[in-house]
Amino acid sequence: MKIERFELERWMTRWELEVDYDICESGILPMSLGELCSLIDPAAASELERQVMTMPQAYSEARGTLALRSALAESYTDVTPDDILVTTGAIEANFLIFNALLNPGDHVVAVSPAYQQLHSVPRAIGTEVDLWDVVADGGGFAYDVDRLEALVRPDTRLIVINTPHNPTGAILDSAQLDRVLDLARERDTWVLSDEAYRWLEHPGGEKLVEPARNRYEKAVSVGTMSKPFGMPGLRIGWFAANQELANRAWSLRDYISLSPSKISDAVAKVAIEHREAILPRNGKIMRENLDFARTWFAVHADLASWSEPKAALLAMMKYTAPVDSTILADRLAKEARVMLAPGSAFGLEGYLRIGIGQRQDLFAEGLRRTGDFLEGLR
Ligand SMILES: Cc1ncc(COP(=O)(O)O)c(C=O)c1O
């Protein structure tokens, strides 16, 4: 398979160990096992500790343990553990779904801009990919389903959506999701719904629509421990589809990663079961960073603006300095030790991607330094 360079990953890898203020991360502040145990009920915490210390490090159940798949299945409606495949992060889930569903020459419509995998993998398979632009409408970035309707064809094999959206923070509301699914249903088209940002509602903010798999039998909902649980290091993701697709993807996975790590599977199960005790931690981080960012953008209105994320963690910052985003992002990283991802990695020149999931003091200092730096460019 010949595949395009993953621009954002390459850029992040170049700088992530050299900066002090990474304020473009795509996930919520990572959590230790100690913090997880402090948030959940003590009996469950000591049972998890016991398990982690005593379980033999054998291969695990290839599809993910029945216990984890059962906990995940309960978070959807009409989904059984057999309809779920646990994967090495959402990235493997997406990769397997594309490869299980697509053949060269198929027609795909994918949201744009996007987490680059959502375009690059179907292109590498040899499909024809039309891009559904999330449009900047003055009040922020927004989905426009009329535009999708103009792109789908009778033979469209797959529609790729991502809500809440990386990198703009746009969301599909319930009526919009229904329209997308109706367009798919009418054409017997599959929908890959990348829900990596599920469960990341802002306190007092917009409610997130339920997973697409709950509403359409050919929708595949992809989830992960990385973003809402701050545990990307577990490398646990999954998808909820139907048993046939889960089995097809499982057969591919036999050649790639074989099975999840046993420890990761056990930790993920506990976190999923106790998510109500964990999610308020994220709400507090997002709330405080949002408040700080709102004030910062108000003060620096002549240097930068943003369309606030409707949910979850990511948004695009539009800057006024007449400089390419890659050059600006490199200079910010090198000279101010601040990491804001270049819009060029998403095809959005004149923007930087910002993430509101990080430690509040680092986020605030990162933005202060960004303000000073942009001021110095005048
Ligand atoms: C939209 C989206 N999907 C999938 C992934 C992959 O996440 P992971 O493999 O860590 O679960 C990411 C990571 O940034 C993402 O933003």
The ligand as an ORCA input file, in Angstrom:
! r2SCAN-3c Opt
* xyz 0 1
  C     -10.870     12.081     14.744
  C      -9.854     11.110     15.240
  N     -10.004      9.809     14.987
  C      -9.131      8.899     15.410
  C      -8.010      9.265     16.121
  C      -7.056      8.207     16.590
  O      -7.104      8.084     17.992
  P      -6.578      6.830     18.792
  O      -5.982      5.858     17.832
  O      -5.603      7.349     19.780
  O      -7.783      6.247     19.466
  C      -7.790     10.614     16.390
  C      -6.569     11.061     17.102
  O      -6.248     12.223     17.186
  C      -8.746     11.560     15.956
  O      -8.607     12.854     16.209
*
